[in-house]
Every structure is written in structure tokens, then in C-alpha cells.
Amino acid sequence: MGEKNCLASVILGLIGALLAYIILGGEFLYNLINPYLGGSVLFYTLLYFFLGAFIILLGIKTTSSVSFWGVVLFFLIIILGFIKGFPYLEINNLLINKISVPNIFLPYGVILFSLWGAALIPEVEEFLGKDKHLIKKIILPSILIPVVVYLIFIYLIVSITGPNTTEFALDGLKGVFSNGIISLMLFFGFLTTFTSFVALGLTLKKVFWFDLKINKYLAWFLACFPCLFLYLLGFKDFIRIIGFIGSIMLATDSILLSLMYRKLGILKPEAVSKFKKYLIYPLILIFIFGILYEVYYFLK
């Protein structure tokens, strides 16, 4: 029963994440190409989706190549944006003048969504091949590097745009940077969301294919198309979606993973230190609190 609950949580969480990426990726692609070729947000979202679905159909080798070059360009554009935007940085934009206590935990789900990477561990393991033993050394830097990069990105955007910061972040920079820099940043936004969409789509396809023993092509369809159907039904509020996925679906995954880790400590006491054993329960309480807070915020 526990395994079924875990599997359902993983599937729903991944579908929600894919939905978030096509919403954001479609916006980036629209803002990048629309000024030159025209077209609606729906058209570019569909273009984004079908291109990603095609690469997911091709498999791991294509995905690895796209992800690698996406990461390289990601860092180059972040550095370029920081250099070009340095004269416009306003430290006062980072100061918090008023904190709304009831909403102080509102970003919890969004932050958890942004830093979540457990679903990609199987892909990393497959990519390492015979060097699977290196995965323990990779996990910690894989957590710390995104945290540092996100903080730099947040500092860059918020210190420039301040109260004009938009849901899609880069929109507010149009009055500050040249069209060329904006286009590069939009391309960066498209590329980073696209590589994430492909990686998570491939992971979900393998859940259906290997774990549920579904035909390969049907597994691909089930992995890719539910998020598109949800988008077409009107689920387009990006922040609300990633907040819900992070604070409920990913928090549920985190609780289940914590319980699995606890069980490992019972079966193999030498594999789990006493400190980590005692850390499990406070973490579970935090995740439960996050779920309850999101339900409260949703219902109010």
C-alpha cells in the first residue's frame, strides 16, 4: 500500500512539474520569438511542448546532450546578465519594508519545488553507468550549486526591478537592458525550463514503462500529454501550481522518503547515523506543516 501511495505521489508531482514548465517555457518562447514572427502564447506553448515530447521519445542520449549544453549556456548568460546589469543594481530594492505575518511561509512550496531534485537521481545514476558509486559525491554539490545560482539570479532580478518584478521574472527587465540582452535572457529562460521539462518527462516515462510495465510508447504518451491537457483546460497560474506541487506533492514525497530512510536505519543501523535518525522526525513535522499551510491558503 505504501509503495502505491509513493508511486501515485511521484506521478502526480511530476505531471504538475511538467505543467509548470510548459506554462513558463511557453511564455519565454512567446516573448523571445513573437516580436519577430508573431503568434499567440498558445502556439508557442504547443511548439515548446511538442519539441520536448519528441526529445523525450528519443531517449537518454539526446536528453543528456541537451541538458549539458543548457547548463553551459545557463552559466554564461547569468554572468553576462550580471555584468550588464551591475550599473542598475539598487540595494534598496532588496530591503523588506513590511512583512505580512500570515503570508510569511507562502514561498515555502515554491522554494521546495525549485530545489527538488530527487526525481532526477535515477537519470544521474543511469548517466554515470559503471561509476554509480560517485552518486553520493554528486548529490551535495548538486544541491548547493543551484542554491548559490538561484540567490545570484534573485539578487540580479529583484535589485534591478524591485516592486516591478513579475511572475516570469525577465519581463521587468525590458526597460533596463537592450533587446539583445533581453533576448539572451529569454533564451536562457526557455533553455533551462526546457531541459528540466525533458529530464522530468523522461523520468516519468520510465516510471510508467519500467515500474508499471506499460508499453514504451503508451508510457511516453502518459508521461507527456496529461500536462498538456491540464494546460488546455485552463490550469495556467504558474506560481499557484508550483506552490501546490511543492508544498503538497513534493512534501508528501519527502515524508515517504524520510520514512524509507527510517526503515533503512532499522534494517541496517550501521547505514544511518544517530544524528540523522533524530533529524527525520523534525523534517517530517516541517513537511506536514507545509501541507497544512498550503491547504489553509488554498481554502481561505
Secondary structure by P-SEA (a helix, b strand, c coil): caaaaaaaaaaaaaaaaaaaaaaaaaaaaaaaccccccccaaaaaaaaaaaaaaaaaaccaaaaaaaaaaaaaaaaaaaaaaaaacccccccccccccccccccccaaaaaaaaaccccaaaaaaaaacccccaaaaaaaaaaaaaaaaaaaaaaaaaaaccccccccccccccccccaaaaaaaaaaaaaaaaaaaaaaaaaaaaaaaccccccaaaaaaaaccaaaaaaaacccaaaaaaaaaaacaaaaaaaaaaaaaaaaaaaccccccaaaaaaaaaaaaaaaaaaaaaaaaaac
